[in-house]
Amino acid sequence: MTSSFSNLSLAEPLARAVAEMGYESMTPIQAQAIPVVLTGQDVMGAAQTGTGKTAAFSLPLLQRLLKHESSSTSPARHPVRALVLLPTRELADQVAQQIALYAKYTKLRSTVVFGGMDMKPQTLELKKGVEVLVATPGRLLDHIEAKNAVLNQVEYVVLDEADRMLDIGFLPDLQRILSYLPPQRTTLLFSATFSPEIKRLASSYLQNPVTIEVARPNETASTVEQRFYSANDDDKRRAIHQVLKTRGIKQAFIFVNSKLGCGRLARSLENEGLRTAALHGDKSQDERLKALEAFKKGEVDLLVCTDVAARGLDIKDVPAVFNFDVPFNAEDYVHRIGRTGRAGASGLAVTLVSGSDARLVADIEKLIKKKLEIEAIEYPEDQPRGRINDGRRAWREAGETGDTRDAARERRESRGPREPREGRELREPREFRGFRPAAPSRDPFFEKPYEPSAAEAAPAWEAATKAPVRGSLSANIKPKRKVAALFKAATA
């Protein structure tokens, strides 16, 4: 099996584009998948992230679509022939850029549609006609319902990072999209991890697929050095500073589990003098693209992000990845650390483990089938523990030495024992000392106790009636009690 692109039987326009991009030797997934895809068979490929899966399916698809290329400007001559579905906007944009570079010397058209952007420019591109459509499931369904995308001539479907699409609830959308496609098609499924749900999806929509596994499923790349450090929540930022300093790291991804934590951590690191940007799902698409572009250009040192950036993002020469929070899903750990050590380069993956993360670490060990050692991170002796640059708990830098705690202890002991808590007088807040509000005026009438009246007068209507004549009624018959009438009886 050939391992050089120059020996691969690609068409001249594709071979020229590949040579310009500097591709020489194929990665294992490319060497095994490209010949199979060229034959038109369904493929289920498993490989670690960062091993060139995009070229593994893009180049053979473009090769087979060259028979449909046309210089006509009519949209009818450019129907959608290949559909590539991805879970995140950033990954969709990245794959679309790669496909455009591969096809720049051909007459094949390609475009990308994803959410967070105005639909009008995307609609104009679709109306012109494209052979290769890269999309996220939600926005593609919007265009299908608006009659902007017609998929009845699709010949090839690619599900990249399919496990992530299932994790974030795209299975109903995937089923709807696949129902619009012709039954006779070639389906390619690529992912770094193969869960039972992925295998069920493959059995439902792939026909006799060829399984390609260039490495054991869920295995981490050998080029990534994995270190696990014990650190409580207050010391995690301090640990990041220490690793950046001792390892001389200039750029890194920092992954957290929540959007709120992402924003807070980014602001804290920015206040501590590090060039930092945040990337999470609540950011607008324009803000997300700008943050990625700034990180690629080196204008940002640390990119704090949620798992929205854990899948497929290809940024070269990122030396390190920090897991500020241990991921809830062990599969996400494999994808997170795949952002470094790409294309054969070495990388460092640092995971900060607190006391409540034991179960999550055990899940990672079970997934990658490797025993993980949690180390204690070493700090300089003159660097006090606690939050960095936090006014509530920070140590005063001026005049402090390594024996600050001992000196503070001696001062406390010289004061003698404190009074018992029961015997202490409550001290008023400083702002209320010396202030006494005026006493409220008192009315003696309201302070007198209740005194019943000597004789309570009978009701006026009973006093007005005459007492019955003795002897007119039996002594055993009590007279009726008179009750006041609300209304007078009407007189004739």
Secondary structure, 3 states (H helix, E strand, C coil): CCCEHHHCCCCHHHHHHHHHCCCCECCHHHHHHHHHHHCCCCEEEECCCCCCHHHHHHHHHHHHHHHHCCCCCCHHHCCCCEEEECCCHHHHHHHHHHHHHHCCCCCCCEEEECCCCCHHHHHHHHHHCCCEEEECHHHHHHHHHCCCCCCCCCCEEEEECHHHHHHCCCHHHHHHHHHCCCCCCEEEEEECCCCHHHHHHHHHHCCCCEEEECCCCCCCCCCEEEEEEECCHHHHHHHHHHHHHHHCCCCEEEECCCHHHHHHHHHHHHHCCCCEEEECCCCCHHHHHHHHHHHHHCCCCEEEECHHHCCCCCCCCCCEEEECCCCCCHHHHHHHHCCCCHHHCCEEEEEEECHHHHHHHHHHHHHHCCCCCEEECCCCCCCCCCCCCCCCCCCCCCCCCCCHHHHHHHHHHHCCCCCCHHHCCCCCCHHHCCCCCCCCCCCHHHHCCCCCCCCCCCCHHHHHCCCCCCCCCCCCCCCCCCCCCCCCCCCC
